[in-house]
Every structure is written in structure tokens, then in C-alpha cells.
């Protein structure tokens, strides 16, 4: 190939390669390139690898165009070898991302050149069959003492592509201060969350989802009213056993919310059997993901076109997981973490005033509120008359001793507003709050002339006479733990998917001014028809800012089985909800038909039709049917 066909970077790269004892590579370039070898001395290892890969790509492209397919394959494999060795080094995120992208492009070009080789030509030494007696992966996989004594690997491994490296670059660059704040805050809850996840049978590394959800802020609240470290909506939190009322919001509780999140994630995983899709559905809802799979015919998360927030959600998680696995590599090993939560648990009968317990334990009310963030005001009403509290380490025995010695702690009077649901009775509501049913009826003017009506709001004054006492629980009673969340009967999907998301060779391209389908396809060495098919485009005209899914390397030439709605049987998969519940919602303050429609994946028109509404005006407390 003439020297003038290569750029200056190619000159430098080819010469550098020849000096690094790569005789096969030296034979592929003109000897005239040796004259510029000294120009490579000032480049960093990552830059040299990039230059080498780009030179190999340009040389192989020309060789393939000239019909010399075997030489093109050998050129590419030498370039891939240089990149592979460079990726083992400690590179900055930007260089690593560029190398991964270049690696994918080289692999795609290599596969295309291999496809054009005559059938009797050996494609590469790596494709030769392995002797039956050889070990599957003996070279470089010896079971040394470090391997024999290392703990088992986690069940959740990060997946990498250009999008993941982009977020690694952000968290280690412009967003470094934000990530440091998250990391510092995580020290208080990380061990606690991991323990809960492991007890629920999930990979403890799912704890890194909290970085993306709330940055370990227990009081975080999103624009859609999702609350707590795991960002539960009120309806979803209640569905998975969390109590939310004017006194308590267990979405903020570090243990209870993690138990509920674990159960929700397990439910989603039974549907998809794939962690990227499970995480995406945790963000957008399983209905959104299932409809996208049905419409686009693929179960690979990285190939799906989804709402922008969900497309960014999983790459952010993978980036956080990668950084947390090796914080010293990314410069976070010197971040001083907050001290972990350390507390005692006490079980009490009755509704408890935190101020009284603080005096009893000789600590400040703020300390108790910090340990019990689910308590919204000064009092903690118990479920079934039982109140579980966290108190500072060492104070549990102090409180128990004082209560056993007869120290009086008066129960607090709580006024609760209860909205009557379908099928509830006055006696049942009274039993729920441990009050007298007749007194509850008189206080709310309920009698023969004015019976209990669904949707009405009752004022319940929960008055416990006497003093707060220690709860006498049987050994092994699950309620005797601050992480106890009552189980819910969640309908198990009748049909599940067996997905296997793969990030390899997947790139997201944002259309810039002046770009066309043909120019974008040429940039990634694929055809415009491929880009149109991967993104389900009906026309060739592109709008600036459009996000296109691009496949490179092996992913670009693979022909996966096209999935259909019949093969997926997605219609048989219900949303997560109790088996006995009806598809209805109660309108909350400030909600509109549009908000409810978006939250439940339907339309305003469908909601109006299902509820026979003439207009769009709805009132707080109104119960609406959700369309099928």
C-alpha cells in the first residue's frame, strides 16, 4: 500500500508496531513508514494504542477493498491485540471508551473480511478447533492460591459499552463531586442494605441502584412523588407492604423500603430473567418494557428504544457498579465514608411519643428521628398495637430496665384520617386502629340514617389508656424486627421471558446537524438499511437530536430470531398487583386525568371511557376504574 494512503497517525502507529516485535504487522506496511518511528515516543500508552488501532483499521479497509481479505484479517487481529493489551492498563475513562468503540469497529470489519474469504482459507489461528483433551481455558486461567482463597463472585456483573463508559467518565469528571457526596453518604447504609438484599435472596450488588435512584438520601422526593432511597410511589409501596399515612411513611425507612424493593425486584426478575431488563422495568414499569419488547421484537435491553430516562438508567447503574468494584482505580479510595448505622431495637405496645422515649434513653429526639426516618412527626403509631423503634446502641437495655422498674411513659393520642375502601366495615376499621367501634361511629356521625359509605373520610382518634409497655413477643416472631414488612399476595406471571441482554457492540448515536442516514451508516461501516431496521424507521429523513441504536462488530452481522407478540405471549403477563384487587385507583390531591393515565400506562380517552366521564374534571377521593 502506498505511503501516501496513510495519515501521519498511521505512519507513527505502523512504525511503532514494527518496533514492538510484531513482524507480521511490519510486513503489512510500506518500509517507508519506519522513518517516522520517533514521532511515537511522546504519546501515552492509550494514545499509542488508539493510533495503532486506527492505522490498522485504515490499512485493513484498503486491503479489503483491494480484495486481499486474508491480509486484512491479519492486520485487524494485530490491531485488536494492541487494543486488548492497552485495555488492561489504568487508562482514563475517555481513552478507554474510545478504545472500546474502536475495538467494536475493528471486530465488525474483521467479520466482514472473514465472510468474504474463500472457504478453503483458514480464518485465523484462534478459529482452529481445540484438541478434545485440552482444558477449556487453561492458558491464563490457572487456579493459583489467590483464586483458591478468593470469595465467590457476585451474581451481578457490569456490562460495558460506550454509554457505560460515558457515565464512568461523567462520574469521574464533571460529576465527581456529586458521586463523592453519594459515596460518602452510602457509608451509613451500605452494609445494612446489602444484608437485607442478601437475606431476601438477591445479589447484594443491587444496592448500587440506590446511587442512581436517590444518592442514598432517605428523604429524596422526585417530581412524580416517588419517595425514599428506593423511590417508591405511594401505590407501589403499599402494594409491597409499606405503610404510608399522615404519621408514618415507611418508604423512608432504610430497612423496610429495602425489603419492599427486594420483593419488587424479585417479582420483575421472574418476568424477564435478565437484570438489565429488570432494572429498566423498575424505572419505567414492567408494562412499558413489555410493550417495547412486543413492538420492537427483541429482548435485549441494549437494542430497545425506550424513554430517554430509562435508556440512561441502566448505563448509570453499570457505571456506578464498575466504579464501586474498584474505587481506587477511579480515584475514590480516599473518600471518607459516613459511620454506619449502629442501633438497638425495642418492641413496645401502644403508640409512642419519641420525645418521651428520648428522655427515657437520655438522648436527643433528633437522634431518634434520625434512626427512625419513617416517623413523620413526633409520634410513632404501631401496627396491630406494636411499635418497633431503633434507639442508639446501648440504650435499648437502659429503656427496658426503666420500663421494667415501673417508669411510666404515657401513650400518645393520635388523630388519624382514614379513607373508607370498598368492602370495609366500621368494626373492621375500629379493630385496625384498636378503638371502640361505637365511639368511632359517634365521633363521625355514622348511624342508621347516615351509614358508612365508600370514599368517605373518618377521623380516628386512637387513644391508648395507661402506659407504654414492653411488647411480650414469642421467640421468632417476625414482627420483632425493625425490618419486618408484611407479605403481600402478588400475582405470579403465567408467562415469563428468557432474555439475555448483551451490551457488546451496542452504541447509541445522537443525530447532529447535517448528518444523514447514509453518513451515519458509513461512520460505523454498516448499511443505511441496517440502521433503519434496527431503529424501526419508516423514512430516511432524520431529525437533529434523535437517538439511534447502532450495532457494531459481531452484533452488526448477527441475525437473531425475530420475536413476535405470539411467541412472547406478553398479553398473558399482568402488572404486579394483589391477586384479589380490582383495577381501580383513588384520586389523590393535585392529580389529574393526565397524571393518572401516564402513571398507569393508559390514555385520558381510555380513562374517560372506562369511567363514563363527560369531561376531564375529577375530585380528590374519587375512585376511578383503570381500563383493561
C-alpha distance (Angstrom), angle and dihedral (degrees) to the residues before:
residue distance angle dihedral
X1 . . .
X2 3.82 . .
X3 3.77 116.8 .
X4 3.79 92.0 -127.0
X5 3.82 89.9 64.0
X6 3.79 90.8 70.4
X7 3.78 128.9 72.3
X8 3.80 123.2 -125.1
X9 3.81 88.9 -98.6
X10 3.78 88.9 55.6
X11 3.82 91.1 51.0
X12 3.79 90.9 52.8
X13 3.78 92.9 44.7
X14 3.78 97.7 47.4
X15 3.78 92.2 48.6
X16 3.77 92.1 46.9
X17 3.79 90.6 50.6
X18 3.78 92.2 51.8
X19 3.80 91.3 51.4
X20 3.83 90.7 51.1
X21 3.81 91.7 68.8
X22 3.80 97.8 -97.0
X23 3.82 100.9 138.8
X24 3.79 93.8 169.7
X25 3.81 89.9 56.1
X26 3.79 92.3 46.5
X27 3.78 90.3 58.1
X28 3.80 91.2 58.1
X29 3.80 97.7 60.6
X30 3.77 134.2 60.8
X31 3.83 114.0 -91.8
X32 3.79 87.6 -127.0
X33 3.80 89.5 76.9
X34 3.79 91.8 71.6
X35 3.80 90.1 76.4
X36 3.80 92.9 72.2
X37 3.81 98.5 46.4
X38 3.80 93.3 113.1
X39 3.82 90.0 65.3
X40 3.82 89.9 73.7
X41 3.78 94.8 61.5
X42 3.82 94.7 86.0
X43 3.84 95.2 52.0
X44 3.81 123.7 100.5
X45 3.84 118.2 -120.7
X46 3.81 91.3 -103.3
X47 3.81 92.5 48.8
X48 3.81 91.1 47.8
X49 3.79 90.4 51.7
X50 3.81 90.9 49.3
X51 3.78 91.5 49.7
X52 3.81 90.7 47.0
X53 3.78 92.5 50.6
X54 3.79 93.5 47.0
X55 3.80 91.3 49.0
X56 3.79 90.7 49.1
X57 3.80 90.7 49.4
X58 3.81 93.1 50.1
X59 3.80 93.3 44.9
X60 3.81 93.2 46.9
X61 3.80 91.1 47.7
X62 3.80 90.8 55.6
X63 3.81 91.9 44.5
X64 3.79 91.6 51.0
X65 3.80 91.2 48.4
X66 3.81 87.9 52.6
X67 3.83 91.1 52.2
X68 3.81 95.9 -110.0
X69 3.81 94.2 128.6
X70 3.83 98.4 159.9
X71 3.80 91.9 53.9
X72 3.82 90.3 46.9
X73 3.81 90.9 53.9
X74 3.81 91.9 49.5
X75 3.83 91.2 47.6
X76 3.79 91.4 52.3
X77 3.79 94.4 46.9
X78 3.79 90.8 53.1
X79 3.81 89.3 50.7
X80 3.82 91.2 48.1
X81 3.79 89.5 51.2
X82 3.82 90.9 55.7
X83 3.83 91.4 48.5
X84 3.82 92.6 46.6
X85 3.80 91.5 54.2
X86 3.81 91.7 46.5
X87 3.83 92.0 52.6
X88 3.79 88.4 60.9
X89 3.82 89.4 63.4
X90 3.80 128.0 84.8
X91 3.83 99.1 -95.1
X92 3.78 131.0 168.7
X93 3.80 115.9 -100.9
X94 3.81 95.3 -108.9
X95 3.81 93.9 53.2
X96 3.80 91.7 45.0
X97 3.79 91.1 51.7
X98 3.82 91.8 49.6
X99 3.80 90.8 49.1
X100 3.82 92.3 50.9
X101 3.80 91.2 49.9
X102 3.81 91.0 48.2
X103 3.80 90.6 47.1
X104 3.82 90.3 55.3
X105 3.81 91.9 49.3
X106 3.80 91.8 49.6
X107 3.78 91.4 49.1
X108 3.79 91.1 51.8
X109 3.81 91.8 49.8
X110 3.80 90.8 46.5
X111 3.81 91.9 51.8
X112 3.79 91.0 49.3
X113 3.82 91.5 50.4
X114 3.81 91.2 46.9
X115 3.78 90.1 52.5
X116 3.82 89.9 56.7
X117 3.82 94.6 49.2
X118 3.82 116.8 110.5
X119 3.80 111.2 -98.4
X120 3.85 92.7 -113.8
X121 3.83 93.9 54.7
X122 3.80 117.4 98.4
X123 3.80 107.1 -121.0
X124 3.80 97.2 -150.2
X125 3.72 141.2 -37.6
X126 3.79 89.9 -103.7
X127 3.81 90.1 62.1
X128 3.81 94.5 58.2
X129 3.81 113.6 114.4
X130 3.76 116.9 -98.0
X131 3.80 118.8 -117.9
X132 3.80 109.7 -104.8
X133 3.79 91.6 -124.3
X134 3.81 94.9 52.8
X135 3.79 119.8 103.5
X136 3.84 113.8 -107.2
X137 3.79 94.7 -115.5
X138 3.79 108.5 -0.5
X139 3.81 98.4 142.6
X140 3.79 110.6 81.8
X141 3.81 92.6 -4.1
X142 3.78 102.0 86.2
X143 3.84 115.0 152.0
X144 3.80 97.2 -121.4
X145 3.79 124.3 174.3
X146 3.81 92.5 -88.9
X147 3.79 90.7 56.7
X148 3.80 93.0 45.1
X149 3.81 92.2 53.2
X150 3.81 99.1 38.1
X151 3.82 118.5 108.5
X152 3.79 119.3 -111.5
X153 3.79 115.0 -78.2
X154 3.79 118.8 -106.4
X155 3.78 117.8 -99.0
X156 3.79 93.2 -121.0
X157 3.79 119.6 69.1
X158 3.83 123.9 -174.9
X159 3.79 118.1 -111.7
X160 3.80 118.4 -143.3
X161 3.78 135.4 -149.8
X162 3.79 136.3 131.8
X163 3.83 93.0 -72.4
X164 3.80 92.3 53.5
X165 3.82 91.5 48.3
X166 3.79 89.5 49.2
X167 3.81 90.1 60.0
X168 3.80 92.0 43.3
X169 3.80 86.5 55.3
X170 3.82 90.6 48.5
X171 3.81 95.5 48.7
X172 3.80 91.0 47.4
X173 3.81 93.5 42.3
X174 3.80 129.0 25.1
X175 3.82 93.1 4.9
X176 3.77 95.9 43.9
X177 3.81 95.6 110.7
X178 3.82 90.5 50.9
X179 3.80 92.5 50.1
X180 3.81 91.4 46.7
X181 3.81 89.5 54.3
X182 3.81 90.5 49.9
X183 3.79 91.7 46.6
X184 3.81 92.8 48.5
X185 3.80 91.0 49.7
X186 3.81 92.3 46.9
X187 3.80 91.4 66.4
X188 3.80 89.7 76.1
X189 3.81 96.0 55.0
X190 3.81 109.0 17.7
X191 3.81 98.2 93.9
X192 3.81 91.8 42.8
X193 3.82 93.5 50.8
X194 3.80 93.4 45.7
X195 3.79 91.1 50.8
X196 3.81 91.9 52.0
X197 3.82 93.1 47.3
X198 3.79 92.0 49.2
X199 3.79 91.5 48.7
X200 3.81 88.9 52.5
X201 3.81 89.6 53.3
X202 3.81 98.5 -107.9
X203 3.83 131.2 124.7
X204 3.83 105.8 -86.8
X205 3.82 89.1 -138.6
X206 3.80 88.1 75.7
X207 3.80 83.7 82.3
X208 3.82 86.4 83.5
X209 3.79 88.2 71.1
X210 3.81 86.3 77.4
X211 3.83 89.4 65.4
X212 3.80 89.0 62.0
X213 3.80 96.5 37.6
X214 3.80 102.7 47.3
X215 3.80 111.4 -18.6
X216 3.85 87.3 -115.2
X217 3.80 92.0 -62.3
X218 3.83 105.8 145.0
X219 3.80 91.4 -163.0
X220 3.82 96.6 48.5
X221 3.81 114.6 137.0
X222 3.79 123.7 -171.3
X223 3.80 128.8 -148.3
X224 3.83 88.4 -102.0
X225 3.85 91.2 55.5
X226 3.81 95.1 -103.6
X227 3.80 108.3 153.5
X228 3.80 139.6 -162.6
X229 3.79 136.7 19.7
X230 3.82 92.3 -52.0
X231 3.83 93.6 39.3
X232 3.81 100.7 -126.4
X233 3.77 122.4 -176.4
X234 3.80 112.5 -131.9
X235 3.81 92.5 -109.9
X236 3.81 95.0 47.6
X237 3.80 92.1 45.7
X238 3.79 91.7 53.0
X239 3.80 90.2 45.6
X240 3.80 90.1 59.7
X241 3.80 95.7 44.4
X242 3.82 105.7 -88.1
X243 3.81 119.8 139.7
X244 3.80 116.0 -132.0
X245 3.81 120.5 177.7
X246 3.79 139.4 123.6
X247 3.80 92.0 -72.9
X248 3.79 104.2 36.8
X249 3.81 134.6 31.3
X250 3.80 107.5 -177.2
X251 3.80 90.8 -175.2
X252 3.82 83.7 83.0
X253 3.79 94.5 51.3
X254 3.84 109.2 106.4
X255 3.82 94.6 -144.7
X256 3.78 104.0 33.9
X257 3.80 94.5 45.4
X258 3.82 90.1 50.2
X259 3.81 90.8 52.0
X260 3.81 90.1 50.9
X261 3.82 91.7 46.2
X262 3.81 90.5 50.2
X263 3.79 91.2 52.3
X264 3.79 91.5 47.7
X265 3.82 91.8 49.0
X266 3.80 90.9 48.6
X267 3.80 89.6 51.6
X268 3.80 91.2 50.9
X269 3.79 92.7 46.1
X270 3.81 90.4 55.4
X271 3.81 86.6 60.1
X272 3.81 100.4 46.2
X273 3.85 106.8 19.0
X274 3.81 85.7 -151.5
X275 3.79 127.4 97.3
X276 3.84 100.4 -145.8
X277 3.82 90.3 52.7
X278 3.82 90.8 43.4
X279 3.80 91.5 53.1
X280 3.80 91.8 45.7
X281 3.81 90.9 52.0
X282 3.83 90.1 48.8
X283 3.80 86.1 59.4
X284 3.80 101.7 39.0
X285 3.81 103.6 19.1
X286 3.77 127.2 -100.6
X287 3.79 91.3 -96.2
X288 3.81 92.3 61.8
X289 3.81 92.6 49.3
X290 3.80 94.8 44.2
X291 3.80 92.0 50.2
X292 3.82 90.2 49.7
X293 3.82 90.9 50.6
X294 3.79 91.2 48.1
X295 3.80 92.9 47.8
X296 3.82 98.2 42.2
X297 3.80 99.9 35.9
X298 3.81 99.9 -131.8
X299 3.80 135.0 101.2
X300 3.81 94.7 -160.6
X301 3.80 107.4 109.2
X302 3.81 91.8 -151.9
X303 3.83 91.4 58.6
X304 3.81 96.2 48.2
X305 3.79 121.9 101.0
X306 3.80 104.3 -137.7
X307 3.81 138.0 160.8
X308 3.81 110.1 -59.6
X309 3.81 93.6 -112.0
X310 3.81 91.9 53.9
X311 3.81 93.2 45.5
X312 3.81 88.2 56.2
X313 3.81 95.2 40.6
X314 3.81 101.2 74.3
X315 3.86 95.3 41.6
X316 3.82 87.9 52.7
X317 3.79 90.6 51.8
X318 3.81 92.1 48.1
X319 3.82 90.5 49.3
X320 3.82 92.3 50.0
X321 3.80 90.4 47.1
X322 3.81 91.6 51.3
X323 3.82 93.1 48.6
X324 3.80 93.2 46.0
X325 3.79 91.5 50.6
X326 3.81 90.3 59.8
X327 3.83 110.3 14.2
X328 3.82 93.3 164.1
X329 3.80 90.7 59.6
X330 3.80 89.8 59.2
X331 3.80 96.6 39.3
X332 3.81 100.2 -103.1
X333 3.80 98.7 112.6
X334 3.81 92.3 98.9
X335 3.84 95.4 56.4
X336 3.81 109.1 118.7
X337 3.81 108.1 -132.9
X338 3.81 124.2 -144.9
X339 3.80 115.9 -103.3
X340 3.82 112.9 -91.1
X341 3.81 121.1 -108.0
X342 3.78 111.3 -87.3
X343 3.79 117.7 -177.1
X344 3.78 150.0 139.5
X345 3.81 124.0 -122.8
X346 3.80 124.5 -134.3
X347 3.82 128.5 -173.9
X348 3.82 116.1 -146.7
X349 3.79 135.4 179.1
X350 3.79 115.9 -125.4
X351 3.77 135.9 14.5
X352 3.78 110.3 -47.3
X353 3.80 131.0 -145.0
X354 3.82 107.0 -140.4
X355 3.79 90.6 -150.2
X356 3.81 91.1 59.1
X357 3.82 91.8 48.0
X358 3.82 90.0 47.8
X359 3.82 90.3 55.6
X360 3.78 90.1 46.5
X361 3.81 93.4 51.3
X362 3.82 94.0 39.5
X363 3.78 94.3 -122.6
X364 3.81 133.2 112.4
X365 3.82 123.2 -88.7
X366 3.80 87.7 -123.8
X367 3.81 90.1 62.4
X368 3.80 90.2 53.9
X369 3.79 92.8 46.2
X370 3.80 89.7 50.3
X371 3.81 90.8 52.8
X372 3.82 92.1 43.8
X373 3.83 104.6 40.1
X374 3.81 92.5 162.0
X375 3.84 89.8 72.0
X376 3.79 104.0 91.4
X377 3.81 98.9 -169.3
X378 3.79 135.6 12.1
X379 3.79 97.7 -64.2
X380 3.80 135.4 64.9
X381 3.81 114.4 -150.7
X382 3.80 112.2 -157.0
X383 3.77 128.6 -132.7
X384 3.81 110.9 -116.2
X385 3.80 87.7 -0.2
X386 3.82 91.4 -60.9
X387 3.81 121.4 117.6
X388 3.82 120.9 -167.6
X389 3.79 114.8 -162.5
X390 3.78 135.6 -178.4
X391 3.80 114.1 -137.3
X392 3.83 129.7 -178.4
X393 3.79 114.7 -74.8
X394 3.79 110.4 -82.2
X395 3.82 94.6 17.9
X396 3.80 95.8 91.3
X397 3.78 93.4 76.0
X398 3.81 90.8 44.7
X399 3.82 91.6 56.2
X400 3.81 93.6 44.4
X401 3.81 91.7 50.6
X402 3.80 93.3 50.3
X403 3.82 93.3 47.3
X404 3.79 91.0 48.3
X405 3.82 89.1 50.1
X406 3.80 89.5 57.9
X407 3.80 102.6 -99.6
X408 3.80 106.1 160.8
X409 3.78 120.8 -129.3
X410 3.80 110.3 179.3
X411 3.78 117.2 -137.2
X412 3.77 114.6 -115.3
X413 3.79 123.5 -118.1
X414 3.78 112.0 -124.8
X415 3.78 127.2 -167.6
X416 3.78 111.3 -151.4
X417 3.81 128.9 -175.0
X418 3.80 112.0 -142.5
X419 3.81 124.7 -168.5
X420 3.80 111.5 -146.3
X421 3.80 114.1 -122.1
X422 3.78 131.2 -159.2
X423 3.81 112.6 -69.9
X424 3.81 96.9 11.4
X425 3.80 121.1 135.7
X426 3.77 130.3 -154.7
X427 3.80 91.1 -117.5
X428 3.80 91.1 51.1
X429 3.81 92.0 50.8
X430 3.81 90.6 47.8
X431 3.80 90.7 51.1
X432 3.81 90.2 49.6
X433 3.81 91.7 57.3
X434 3.84 95.9 33.3
X435 3.81 94.8 -120.1
X436 3.79 134.0 127.9
X437 3.83 111.3 -86.3
X438 3.82 94.5 -145.4
X439 3.79 92.0 50.9
X440 3.82 89.9 47.6
X441 3.83 89.5 52.4
X442 3.82 93.5 49.5
X443 3.82 92.4 47.3
X444 3.81 90.8 55.0
X445 3.83 99.3 37.7
X446 3.80 94.7 -114.2
X447 3.78 118.6 155.7
X448 3.79 143.1 118.4
X449 3.78 93.3 -55.8
X450 3.80 93.9 44.4
X451 3.82 108.5 31.9
X452 3.78 125.7 -174.5
X453 3.81 111.7 -75.9
X454 3.76 130.1 -162.2
X455 3.81 112.3 -106.7
X456 3.81 95.3 24.4
X457 3.81 118.6 127.3
X458 3.80 119.2 -125.1
X459 3.78 125.4 -158.7
X460 3.80 107.3 -136.7
X461 3.78 117.3 -167.6
X462 3.78 105.0 -163.4
X463 3.80 104.8 -157.5
X464 3.79 118.1 179.1
X465 3.75 114.0 -168.9
X466 3.76 123.1 -150.4
X467 3.78 124.0 21.3
X468 3.77 137.2 -44.3
X469 3.80 110.5 -93.2
X470 3.76 136.6 -170.4
X471 3.79 112.0 -92.7
X472 3.79 114.4 -114.5
X473 3.81 102.4 -142.2
X474 3.76 127.7 175.0
X475 3.83 115.8 -112.2
X476 3.80 109.6 -89.6
X477 3.83 94.4 21.7
X478 3.85 102.8 151.1
X479 3.81 90.7 -147.2
X480 3.80 88.9 69.9
X481 3.81 91.8 80.8
X482 3.79 131.8 79.4
X483 3.81 88.3 -133.7
X484 3.80 95.1 57.8
X485 3.81 113.7 128.3
X486 3.81 118.6 173.4
X487 3.78 112.7 -117.7
X488 3.77 121.3 -112.5
X489 3.79 128.4 -148.6
X490 3.80 100.4 -116.6
X491 3.77 116.3 -175.5
X492 3.80 111.6 -110.8
X493 3.83 113.9 -132.6
X494 3.79 114.0 -107.4
X495 3.80 91.9 -148.5
X496 3.77 127.2 35.9
X497 3.79 135.5 -174.6
X498 3.77 126.3 -122.9
X499 3.80 97.6 -147.8
X500 3.80 127.3 171.4
X501 3.80 112.5 -168.4
X502 3.80 115.2 -157.8
X503 3.81 122.8 -170.3
X504 3.80 94.6 -168.8
X505 3.80 112.3 119.9
X506 3.83 94.7 2.5
X507 3.81 119.0 131.1
X508 3.81 131.6 171.9
X509 3.80 113.2 -144.3
X510 3.81 121.4 -164.0
X511 3.81 110.7 -149.5
X512 3.81 113.1 -119.6
X513 3.78 130.5 -159.2
X514 3.80 112.0 -69.1
X515 3.81 96.6 13.1
X516 3.78 119.9 131.8
X517 3.77 133.7 -166.2
X518 3.81 89.7 -104.0
X519 3.81 94.7 49.9
X520 3.81 92.7 48.3
X521 3.81 91.3 47.8
X522 3.81 90.8 50.3
X523 3.81 90.9 50.1
X524 3.81 90.6 60.0
X525 3.85 96.0 34.3
X526 3.80 93.7 -116.6
X527 3.78 131.7 116.7
X528 3.82 124.8 -96.0
X529 3.80 87.6 -123.0
X530 3.80 89.7 59.4
X531 3.80 92.4 51.7
X532 3.79 90.8 47.5
X533 3.82 91.7 49.2
X534 3.81 95.4 45.7
X535 3.81 91.0 51.9
X536 3.83 98.0 36.8
X537 3.81 91.8 -122.9
X538 3.77 117.4 173.1
X539 3.82 94.7 -168.3
X540 3.80 134.4 36.4
X541 3.80 96.5 -131.8
X542 3.80 113.0 103.0
X543 3.77 130.1 -158.0
X544 3.79 120.8 -138.8
X545 3.81 111.2 -100.6
X546 3.80 95.0 28.4
X547 3.81 111.9 141.6
X548 3.80 112.5 -134.5
X549 3.79 126.5 -165.5
X550 3.81 109.4 -132.9
X551 3.80 127.4 -173.2
X552 3.78 122.9 -153.5
X553 3.78 135.5 -179.9
X554 3.79 117.1 6.7
X555 3.82 90.5 -10.8
X556 3.82 90.7 63.2
X557 3.80 95.0 57.7
X558 3.80 98.7 35.2
X559 3.78 116.5 108.5
X560 3.80 105.6 -153.9
X561 3.77 120.0 -168.5
X562 3.79 109.6 -87.2
X563 3.77 109.5 -119.6
X564 3.76 121.0 -140.4
X565 3.77 132.2 -163.4
X566 3.80 88.8 -108.9
X567 3.80 93.7 54.8
X568 3.79 92.2 44.9
X569 3.82 94.4 44.0
X570 3.78 87.7 -157.0
X571 3.77 92.2 160.8
X572 3.81 88.0 71.5
X573 3.82 92.8 59.9
X574 3.81 111.9 94.0
X575 3.77 125.4 -159.1
X576 3.79 117.4 -100.8
X577 3.79 108.3 -84.5
X578 3.79 138.6 125.8
X579 3.78 113.1 -74.6
X580 3.79 91.9 -125.7
X581 3.82 98.8 46.3
X582 3.79 126.7 104.2
X583 3.79 121.5 -131.1
X584 3.79 96.3 -101.3
X585 3.80 136.2 121.5
X586 3.79 133.0 -160.8
X587 3.81 114.7 -130.0
X588 3.81 111.2 -117.5
X589 3.79 126.3 -152.0
X590 3.81 111.7 -72.3
X591 3.81 96.1 12.0
X592 3.79 122.0 133.5
X593 3.79 132.8 -166.2
X594 3.80 88.9 -101.9
X595 3.81 92.9 54.3
X596 3.81 92.3 48.2
X597 3.80 92.2 46.0
X598 3.83 93.0 52.2
X599 3.80 93.0 45.3
X600 3.81 93.2 53.2
X601 3.80 98.6 37.5
X602 3.79 98.4 -111.2
X603 3.81 138.9 103.5
X604 3.80 135.4 -100.3
X605 3.80 90.0 -118.2
X606 3.81 92.0 53.7
X607 3.81 91.1 48.2
X608 3.80 91.9 50.5
X609 3.80 91.4 48.1
X610 3.82 93.4 48.5
X611 3.81 91.9 50.0
X612 3.83 98.2 35.2
X613 3.79 92.3 -121.9
X614 3.80 120.0 168.4
X615 3.81 95.0 -162.8
X616 3.78 139.8 14.8
X617 3.82 98.1 -102.3
X618 3.81 113.8 117.4
X619 3.80 131.1 169.8
X620 3.78 133.9 -135.7
X621 3.81 110.7 -90.9
X622 3.79 94.5 23.2
X623 3.82 113.5 137.9
X624 3.81 114.5 -134.5
X625 3.78 128.5 -166.2
X626 3.79 115.7 -130.2
X627 3.80 115.8 -135.0
X628 3.80 116.6 -111.8
